[in-house]
Amino acid sequence: MVEIIIRQFNDLMIMNIFQVIDSYQYEMESRYQEKSMLTNLFTEHKFIGWLGLFIVFFSIFAIFVFQFLEWESNDNNKS
């Protein structure tokens, strides 16, 4: 009988601890507001953000294309 009461008490304490943690986490999440310059770039300044993204993408693409062309010209010169 005493073991059952102790087990129920322990279960109740564990549930209370989880409820406290859950409510604290909910409060922290509701107060959180992201202040990221990168996020603002795509939400507030959409044109500049997307333009920058495309410039980075096409620059990397151009580097790969010209490197591939250089490798091909080196292979053709060796043959």
Backbone as numpy.savetxt, mean C-alpha at the origin, in Angstrom:
# Nx Ny Nz CAx CAy CAz Cx Cy Cz
-17.38 -27.43 39.91 -18.20 -26.24 39.91 -17.33 -24.97 39.91
-16.30 -24.99 40.75 -15.40 -23.84 40.84 -14.63 -23.69 39.52
-14.25 -24.80 38.90 -13.52 -24.76 37.64 -14.36 -24.12 36.54
-15.64 -24.42 36.54 -16.55 -23.85 35.54 -16.66 -22.34 35.74
-16.77 -21.91 36.96 -16.87 -20.48 37.25 -15.58 -19.77 36.85
-14.44 -20.36 37.15 -13.15 -19.76 36.77 -13.02 -19.70 35.26
-13.42 -20.76 34.56 -13.35 -20.80 33.10 -14.26 -19.72 32.49
-15.46 -19.58 33.02 -16.38 -18.55 32.51 -15.83 -17.15 32.80
-15.24 -16.97 33.95 -14.65 -15.68 34.29 -13.51 -15.35 33.33
-12.66 -16.32 33.04 -11.55 -16.12 32.11 -12.07 -15.79 30.71
-13.10 -16.51 30.28 -13.67 -16.23 28.97 -14.25 -14.82 28.91
-14.91 -14.42 29.99 -15.49 -13.08 30.04 -14.39 -12.01 30.01
-13.31 -12.24 30.72 -12.20 -11.29 30.74 -11.56 -11.16 29.36
-11.39 -12.28 28.69 -10.80 -12.27 27.35 -11.70 -11.52 26.39
-13.02 -11.75 26.49 -13.96 -11.04 25.62 -13.92 -9.54 25.89
-13.82 -9.15 27.16 -13.75 -7.74 27.49 -12.48 -7.10 26.94
-11.37 -7.81 27.01 -10.11 -7.29 26.48 -10.23 -7.08 24.98
-10.82 -8.05 24.27 -11.00 -7.92 22.83 -11.93 -6.76 22.49
-12.96 -6.54 23.27 -13.87 -5.43 23.02 -13.16 -4.09 23.21
-12.33 -4.00 24.24 -11.58 -2.76 24.47 -10.62 -2.50 23.31
-9.91 -3.53 22.88 -8.98 -3.38 21.77 -9.73 -3.00 20.50
-10.87 -3.63 20.26 -11.65 -3.35 19.06 -12.16 -1.91 19.06
-12.66 -1.44 20.18 -13.17 -0.07 20.23 -12.04 0.94 20.09
-10.89 0.65 20.66 -9.73 1.55 20.52 -9.27 1.61 19.07
-9.23 0.45 18.43 -8.82 0.41 17.02 -9.82 1.17 16.15
-11.11 1.04 16.45 -12.13 1.76 15.69 -11.95 3.27 15.84
-11.66 3.73 17.05 -11.43 5.15 17.27 -10.21 5.63 16.51
-9.16 4.85 16.51 -7.94 5.26 15.81 -8.19 5.33 14.30
-8.95 4.37 13.76 -9.21 4.36 12.32 -10.12 5.52 11.93
-11.06 5.89 12.77 -11.97 6.96 12.40 -11.28 8.32 12.45
-10.23 8.46 13.23 -9.51 9.73 13.31 -8.40 9.84 12.27
-8.03 8.72 11.67 -6.90 8.72 10.74 -7.28 9.43 9.45
-6.42 10.32 9.02 -6.60 11.00 7.74 -5.25 11.04 7.05
-5.18 10.47 5.87 -3.91 10.38 5.17 -3.54 11.75 4.60
-2.30 12.11 4.79 -1.80 13.37 4.26 -0.57 13.09 3.41
-0.80 12.36 2.34 0.30 11.97 1.47 0.32 12.87 0.23
1.49 13.37 -0.09 1.59 14.22 -1.28 1.34 13.43 -2.54
1.74 12.14 -2.56 1.51 11.32 -3.74 0.02 11.07 -3.94
-0.70 10.80 -2.86 -2.14 10.60 -2.97 -2.82 11.89 -3.41
-2.40 13.02 -2.86 -2.98 14.31 -3.26 -2.73 14.59 -4.74
-1.62 14.09 -5.25 -1.30 14.32 -6.65 -2.35 13.70 -7.56
-2.90 12.55 -7.15 -3.88 11.86 -7.99 -5.31 12.25 -7.65
-5.56 12.87 -6.50 -6.92 13.25 -6.15 -7.19 14.73 -6.37
-6.24 15.58 -6.03 -6.47 17.02 -6.15 -5.91 17.59 -7.44
-4.78 17.08 -7.90 -4.14 17.57 -9.13 -4.06 16.42 -10.11
-5.21 16.01 -10.62 -5.27 14.78 -11.42 -4.43 14.86 -12.69
-4.49 15.98 -13.38 -3.75 16.07 -14.64 -2.25 15.96 -14.42
-1.74 16.68 -13.44 -0.30 16.64 -13.15 0.12 15.25 -12.69
-0.71 14.62 -11.87 -0.39 13.28 -11.37 -0.32 12.26 -12.48
-1.35 12.24 -13.35 -1.36 11.27 -14.45 -0.28 11.59 -15.48
-0.03 12.88 -15.72 1.03 13.25 -16.64 2.38 12.76 -16.13
2.63 12.95 -14.85 3.88 12.45 -14.26 4.00 10.95 -14.35
2.90 10.25 -14.10 2.92 8.78 -14.19 3.22 8.32 -15.60
2.59 8.95 -16.60 2.86 8.57 -17.99 4.29 8.91 -18.40
4.81 10.04 -17.93 6.20 10.40 -18.26 7.16 9.35 -17.70
6.94 8.93 -16.46 7.80 7.90 -15.87 7.68 6.59 -16.65
6.44 6.19 -16.98 6.23 4.94 -17.70 6.91 4.97 -19.07
6.67 6.03 -19.83 7.24 6.09 -21.18 8.76 6.29 -21.15
9.29 6.91 -20.12 10.75 7.02 -19.99 11.38 5.65 -19.78
10.79 4.87 -18.89 11.31 3.51 -18.66 11.16 2.67 -19.92
10.01 2.82 -20.60 9.79 2.09 -21.85 10.84 2.47 -22.89
11.14 3.77 -23.02 12.12 4.24 -24.00 13.51 3.70 -23.67
13.86 3.66 -22.40 15.16 3.11 -22.00 15.28 1.65 -22.44
14.21 0.86 -22.19 14.23 -0.55 -22.62 14.33 -0.68 -24.13
13.59 0.13 -24.87 13.61 0.04 -26.34 15.00 0.38 -26.87
15.57 1.50 -26.42 16.89 1.88 -26.93 17.98 0.91 -26.49
17.85 0.33 -25.30 18.83 -0.67 -24.87 18.72 -1.91 -25.74
17.50 -2.32 -26.05 17.31 -3.48 -26.92 17.88 -3.22 -28.31
17.63 -2.01 -28.83 18.19 -1.67 -30.15 19.72 -1.67 -30.12
20.30 -1.21 -29.03 21.76 -1.22 -28.91 22.30 -2.65 -28.88
21.61 -3.53 -28.13 22.04 -4.93 -28.10 21.94 -5.56 -29.49
20.88 -5.27 -30.21 20.69 -5.84 -31.54 21.76 -5.34 -32.50
22.09 -4.05 -32.42 23.11 -3.52 -33.32 24.49 -4.12 -32.98
24.76 -4.35 -31.70 26.03 -5.01 -31.32 26.07 -6.43 -31.84
24.93 -7.14 -31.76 24.89 -8.53 -32.26 25.07 -8.55 -33.77
24.49 -7.59 -34.49 24.62 -7.55 -35.96 26.04 -7.20 -36.37
26.72 -6.35 -35.59 28.10 -5.99 -35.93 29.04 -7.16 -35.72
28.75 -8.02 -34.77 29.62 -9.19 -34.49 29.46 -10.24 -35.57
28.30 -10.33 -36.18 28.05 -11.38 -37.19 28.62 -11.06 -38.55
